[in-house]
Amino acid sequence: AQGVLAVTDNSASLEGTELDEARGVAEHLGVKHEVVETHEMDRPEYRANTGDRCYHCRTELFETLFDIAGKRGIDCVAYGAIAEDLGDYRPGMAAAKEQGAIAPLLDARLTKQELRELARLAGIQVSEKPASACLASRLPIGTIVTPERLTRVDRAERALKALGFLQLRVRDHDDVARVELAPEELARAMEPELRGKLVDGVRAAGFRYVALDLEGYRTGSLNPARS
C-alpha cells in the first residue's frame, strides 16, 4: 500500500513468534515493514510496574513512532485499539491519546470477531490466532520488570505451545509459574504423560514450581481491578 509504513517494536517484552508473524502480515498486504527497538526498560516507572506500566511503555513507543513519522513525512500514526478495549483497564490508550495517535478500528467500533472475519476475507493467515499481549503483562503489579523475567516467561509459554496448547498465559509469581489454559484444555493438561512434559518444560524455563490455575485463561487477570 502506497504511503503506509508498518512498524513493529522488537522490545524485550515481545513474544518470540510475534515479529515473524508481523513480517508475514505486512508482506501479504504489500505494506513496507520496519522493525525498531524501544527502550522502555530504561524508564524507572516502567520497570517499577506499579499499575501504569503500559502508559510508560506506550509513551516510549509513540514517541519513537512519531519521530519516525516526522522524519519520513508521514501524516499520522495509527494503532490497533478495538471496541473491546474500551471495557478493560488500558492505560496505554491514554498515552496514545496524549501523543496524538489515531485508532481507526476503534473509531469504526469494530469488534474482535469482525476483525477476524475481515482478516479471513483478506487471506491473512493469523486471522484465528489467540489473543496476545506483551510478556510484561504476565508479571503481577509491583513485581519489577526485568529482561530475565520476560525471557523465562517467553520460554515457558513456548514450551507449552510446543505441546499443542493454544490459549495460554504463564504468570510469573517469583518461584511459581501460574499456568492459565483455556478451560477446554485443562483436562488434557492433567493427562499423566502430558502433565510431566508440561512441568518439565516450565521448570526448564527457570521456574521452581508449576501451578495450574483451575479458573483457566482470562485476559487481564493481573490488572489492578482484579488483583
C-alpha positions, 0 to 999 in steps of 0.5 A, a space after each residue: 500500500 502506497 504511503 503506509 509504513 508498518 512498524 513493529 517494536 522488537 522490545 524485550 517484552 515481545 513474544 518470540 513468534 510475534 515479529 515473524 508473524 508481523 513480517 508475514 502480515 505486512 508482506 501479504 498486504 504489500 505494506 513496507 515493514 520496519 522493525 525498531 527497538 524501544 527502550 522502555 526498560 530504561 524508564 524507572 516507572 516502567 520497570 517499577 510496574 506499579 499499575 501504569 506500566 503500559 502508559 510508560 511503555 506506550 509513551 516510549 513507543 509513540 514517541 519513537 513512532 512519531 519521530 519516525 513519522 516526522 522524519 519520513 513525512 508521514 501524516 499520522 500514526 495509527 494503532 490497533 485499539 478495538 471496541 473491546 478495549 474500551 471495557 478493560 483497564 488500558 492505560 496505554 490508550 491514554 498515552 496514545 491519546 496524549 501523543 496524538 495517535 489515531 485508532 481507526 478500528 476503534 473509531 469504526 467500533 469494530 469488534 474482535 470477531 469482525 476483525 477476524 472475519 475481515 482478516 479471513 476475507 483478506 487471506 491473512 493467515 493469523 486471522 484465528 490466532 489467540 489473543 496476545 499481549 506483551 510478556 510484561 503483562 504476565 508479571 503481577 503489579 509491583 513485581 519489577 520488570 526485568 529482561 530475565 523475567 520476560 525471557 523465562 516467561 517467553 520460554 515457558 509459554 513456548 514450551 507449552 505451545 510446543 505441546 499443542 496448547 493454544 490459549 495460554 498465559 504463564 504468570 510469573 509469581 517469583 518461584 511459581 509459574 501460574 499456568 492459565 489454559 483455556 478451560 477446554 484444555 485443562 483436562 488434557 493438561 492433567 493427562 499423566 504423560 502430558 502433565 510431566 512434559 508440561 512441568 518439565 518444560 516450565 521448570 526448564 524455563 527457570 521456574 521452581 514450581 508449576 501451578 495450574 490455575 483451575 479458573 483457566 485463561 482470562 485476559 487481564 487477570 493481573 490488572 489492578 481491578 482484579 488483583 
